[in-house]
């Protein structure tokens, strides 16, 4: 079974509910679940991943139907964000209550997925920290000190 089918069922969503939640058509969900994936589908995969709280990679994996009854073996991004802030940019995003889309707009990058990658990087780019520091009227060093991740909550 495709990752789209697997995660949709794990979230107890109908195809119609997922289509509405992700802002795509019912027919598109059906095509993806039948392994039809047009080249232009990547942006829609990002929307689906956001709607299901999983990564695009998890949607592209193959799963066995028997795994549906097992406990979740993937970490939900929402839970991960709550307990495991990776760097000062992720901490800034959390404190400012920004979505990945909002952060990508502020940083001048193309996609939410890229913003997510930046937040999960162990050593974020100085260029991105500089953009946010300037927005806060801080030096990069002060920005890093102010938004230092709280590692005590990470388990």
Secondary structure, DSSP 4 states (H G I P E B T S, - for coil): -BHHHHHHHHTT--HHHHHHHHT--HHHHHHHHTT---GGGHHHHHHHHHHHTS-HHHHHSB--GGGGGSPP-S--HHHHHHH---SHHHHHHHHTT--HHHHHHHHT-S-HHHHHHHHH-SS--HHHHHHHHHHTT--HHHHHHHT---GGG--
